[in-house]
């Protein structure tokens, strides 16, 4: 992997920016990669549009914004609508099927449905859906090694929530790995 461009989009309050920051810290602090991160969100603290873009590269990064996303993860219908047009045929699209009604005709790349919100609720806290999504992203791409992400989660999440966030990450990663295995079997 020389360069991976990721966009995560959803609503304020879903931990979208935190998910991107976690990937960025894991890649830069613990895996020694070059990283840029940009974020944007609406004026509302909850419910407004939220987006984070992370570029992870072994090489120097000459421009900090995502131009051709390698992966787009969406956690709201509005985010899906706004970001679907930026996908090329090789990009990975991850959608939370409980939050997004996707139209496969809009995208010819690889689409993965990962019920991150439902999985987080099963773990006991909907708020860790963002870490389930981080797990799914890492499980599908291996852009950062698992140990580096786990170190970042253990160090940077609020004290007392480390185990819950690690469980959420592991749950998303395992779900994504199973999706890839099923894809290989059916191919």
N, C-alpha and C positions, 0 to 999 in steps of 0.2 A: 504494500500500500504506500503510494507516494503522497496522495492527496485525497481527502474525503470531505465533501461539503454536506453539512446536515442542516436542515431547517426543521424546527419543532414549532407548531402553531396550535393555538387554542384560545382559551378564555382566561382573563385575569382571575387568579384564585386557584388555578389548576397546577401551579408550580412549574409553568412552562420555562421561565427563565432559570429557575433552580435546576431543572433537568439539564439545560445546556451548560450551565456553570459546572455542574458535576462532571459532565463529559470532558469539558475543557480542563478542569483541574486534574482529573485522572490522567489525561493525555499529556499535559504539560508538566505537572509537578511530579507525578509518579512514573510516567512512561517516557519522559524526556523528549517529547515531540513538540513541534512548533504549533501554536494554536492562536486563532483569533476568535473573538466572540463579539457579536453585535446583538442588540436587543431593541425591541420596540413594543410599545403597549399603549393602549388608550388611556384617557385621563381617569377612567373609573378604576377603583382599586380592585373591584371584582366584577366579572361579567363582560368587560370590554375585551377587544381583540388584544392578543398577546403573541409575540413571536420572538424566537431566539435563533440565531444562525451561528454555527460553529464550523470552523475550518480546522481540520487536523491534518498536519503534513509532516513528512520526514524532511522536506526541503523548506527553504525560506518561503514565506507567504508574502506575495507582492501586493495583494489587494485584499482588504479585510472582509469584504462582503461576498456572500454566496452568489455566484453567477449561474452555475449549472449544478443544481443540487444532485448529489449522489443518492440522497435519501431525504424524504419529507415525511414527517410524522404529524398527523393531525388529530386533534382531540375535540374538535367542535365542527359543526356543519359550516359555519361561516369561514373557518380556517380552511376547510376542504375547498369551498367555493373559490376562495381567494388564491389558493396555492396550486390548484390542479393544473393550471395553464403553464406553470413553470417547469413541469416535468418533461424530461426527454424519455425516449423509449427504453433506456437502460436503467433509469432511476428506480429506486425502491420506494414504494408508498406504503406506509403503515397507517391504518385507520382503526379507531376504536368503534366497532360496529354498534355499540350501545349509544354512541354520541353522533355518529356520522352515517348518513345514507349515501353511500358512494355509487357512482355510475361507472362500471368498468369500461364503458365505451369512451370515457374521457381520458383513459390512460392505457397505454399499450405495454408498460413496463411490468415489473413484479409488484403485485398487490398482496399485502398481508393484513388480515384482520386479527387484531389482538385486543381482546376485551379488557383493557387496562383498568378501567373504572370498576368493573365487576370483580376483577381479580383483587384489586385493592380493598374493596368492600369485604371480600371473603377473608382477607387478612385482618380485618377489623377497623381499618381507617381509610376512607375514600381519599384522603389527602396524599397518600403515598402512590397514587396512580402515576404520578410523574416518574417515580423510581421504577415502577413496573415498565413504563415506556423506555426508560434508560436501559433496562435489562433487555427489552426486546430489540432495541437498536444495536446493542453490543452483541446479542445472540445472533442477529442476522448478518452482521458485518465484520465482527472481530477487529474493528478499527482500533480498539484499545484493549489490552489484555484484561481479563477478569480481575486479576489480583490488584491491578492499579485502580480500577473502578471501586473495588471493595475498600481499598485503603482510603480513597477520596471520600466515600460515603461515611466510613467510620470517623474520619477526621472532621468533616465539614457539616454534617447534619446537626440539628440541635441535640444537645446532651439529653440522654434518656430515650432518644428515638432511634439510636443506631441500629439495634437489632431489627426493629420493625422495617426500617428503610433497607437494610441488607436483605431481609426476607423478601421484600417487594422486588428489589433488583433481581434476586435469584429466581424468583417466580417468573418474571418477564423474560429473563434469559433462557430459562428452561422451556418455556412455552414457544419461544422463537426457534430454538434448536429443534423441537419436535416438528414445527412447521417445515423446517428445512429438510428434515429426515423424510417426512411424508412426501415432500416434493420430489426427492430423489427416487423414492419407491415408485411413485406414479409416472415418472418420466421414462 
